[in-house]
Amino acid sequence: MATPQELENKLERLEQRIQVMEDVEAIKKLKALYAKACDDKYNAELMKEVFTEDALWDSPPFGTFRGRDAICDFFRSVSGSIVFAIHYFMMPDITVEGNRAHARWYLWMAATVSPNRAVWLAALEDDKYEKISDRWWQTEMKGVTLFQTPYEEGWHKKRMID
């Protein structure tokens, strides 16, 4: 039979494991909010709910932006040139370490860019997060575009970005 101290230790470990699982789910929901903002014509107002004030968004060849306001300004500007987009973030590898976390996501995206050109895009995104007042925020996003290519030609014929 377990001692009271052993039961208390077991309960504490269980609470820690549950907290990590809840944190992972909250980070997944935050990434879903990011995708929703992107898919809503790069909704800058909704994007404010994702990033910290001093966040970094870095995704060559699209640019590097420091701070929530700069990130939101960038999203406002691309809404005119990317007229449709659907972001599929997959295979998250999320590690939570207390009030900080990092994740790698695979992105598959179909989009229409101005004037009327359909494209495919595949990328990796490495993110950092911070839990502030019991809420997760994204502090950094570093993207690596694997390819962006015209829909008609596919990624095996003509790459627009390498």
C-alpha positions in Angstrom: 0.0 0.0 0.0 1.3 3.5 -0.9 2.1 5.9 1.8 0.4 9.3 1.9 3.6 10.9 0.7 3.8 8.5 -2.3 0.2 9.2 -3.1 0.8 13.0 -2.9 3.8 12.7 -5.2 1.8 10.6 -7.7 -1.0 13.1 -7.6 1.5 16.0 -8.2 3.0 14.2 -11.2 -0.4 13.5 -12.6 -1.4 17.2 -12.2 1.8 18.2 -14.0 1.1 15.8 -16.9 -2.5 17.1 -17.2 -1.2 20.7 -17.3 1.2 19.9 -20.1 -1.6 18.3 -22.1 -3.9 21.3 -21.5 -1.1 23.6 -22.6 -0.5 21.6 -25.8 -4.2 21.9 -26.6 -4.2 25.6 -25.9 -1.2 26.1 -28.3 -3.0 24.1 -31.0 -6.0 26.3 -30.6 -3.8 29.4 -30.8 -2.3 28.1 -34.1 -5.8 27.4 -35.3 -6.7 31.1 -34.5 -3.6 32.1 -36.5 -4.8 30.0 -39.5 -8.3 31.4 -39.2 -6.9 35.0 -39.3 -4.8 34.2 -42.3 -7.8 32.5 -44.1 -10.0 35.4 -43.3 -8.2 37.6 -45.8 -5.2 38.1 -43.4 -7.4 39.6 -40.7 -5.1 41.9 -38.8 -7.5 42.6 -36.0 -7.9 38.8 -35.3 -4.1 38.5 -35.6 -3.7 40.8 -32.6 -5.1 37.9 -30.5 -2.1 35.7 -31.5 1.1 37.6 -31.0 2.8 39.3 -28.0 3.7 43.0 -28.3 7.3 42.2 -29.1 6.8 39.1 -31.3 9.0 38.2 -34.2 7.5 37.0 -37.6 10.2 35.9 -40.0 9.5 34.1 -43.2 11.8 34.6 -46.2 11.0 35.6 -48.9 8.0 37.4 -47.4 9.9 39.4 -44.8 10.8 39.9 -41.2 8.6 41.9 -38.9 9.2 42.7 -35.2 6.3 43.6 -32.9 2.6 43.0 -33.0 1.9 46.2 -34.9 4.4 45.5 -37.6 3.1 42.0 -38.0 -0.5 43.2 -38.3 0.6 45.9 -40.8 2.2 43.3 -42.9 -0.9 41.2 -42.9 -3.0 44.2 -43.8 -0.7 44.7 -46.8 -0.8 41.2 -48.1 -4.6 41.0 -48.0 -4.7 42.8 -51.3 -2.2 40.5 -53.1 -3.2 37.2 -51.6 -6.9 37.2 -52.4 -7.6 33.7 -51.1 -5.7 31.3 -48.9 -6.4 28.2 -46.9 -3.7 27.2 -44.4 -3.4 23.5 -43.2 -1.0 23.2 -40.3 -0.1 19.6 -39.6 2.0 17.3 -37.6 2.7 19.6 -34.6 5.7 18.7 -32.5 5.1 20.8 -29.4 7.3 20.9 -26.3 6.1 22.7 -23.2 8.6 23.8 -20.6 6.8 25.6 -17.8 5.5 28.9 -19.2 7.4 28.6 -22.4 6.9 26.3 -25.4 8.2 25.7 -28.9 6.7 23.8 -31.8 7.4 22.8 -35.4 4.5 22.8 -37.8 4.2 21.6 -41.4 2.2 24.0 -43.6 0.4 23.1 -46.8 -1.4 26.0 -48.4 -3.5 26.6 -51.5 -3.9 30.3 -52.5 -4.9 32.7 -55.1 -2.5 35.6 -55.7 -3.3 38.7 -57.5 -4.4 39.1 -60.3 -5.8 35.6 -60.5 -3.1 32.9 -60.2 -3.6 29.7 -58.1 -0.5 28.6 -56.2 0.6 25.8 -53.9 2.9 26.5 -51.0 4.7 24.1 -48.6 6.6 25.4 -45.6 7.9 24.5 -42.1 7.2 26.9 -39.2 9.2 26.9 -36.0 7.3 28.8 -33.3 7.9 29.9 -29.8 5.2 30.6 -27.2 4.9 32.1 -23.8 2.1 31.7 -21.2 1.3 35.1 -19.8 -1.5 35.4 -17.1 -2.7 31.8 -17.9 -3.0 32.5 -21.6 -0.6 31.3 -24.4 0.7 33.9 -26.9 3.0 33.4 -29.8 6.4 35.2 -29.4 8.1 34.0 -32.5 7.4 32.4 -35.9 10.2 31.5 -38.2 9.1 30.0 -41.5 11.0 28.2 -44.2 9.3 28.0 -47.6 10.0 24.6 -49.2 8.3 25.7 -52.4 5.7 27.9 -53.9 4.6 27.0 -57.4 1.8 27.7 -59.9 -1.1 25.3 -59.5 -1.1 24.4 -63.2 2.5 23.4 -63.2 2.9 21.8 -59.8 6.0 21.8 -57.6 7.8 19.3 -59.9 7.9 21.5 -63.0 8.4 25.1 -62.0 9.4 26.4 -58.7 8.7 30.1 -58.0 10.7 30.1 -54.7 13.5 27.8 -53.8 
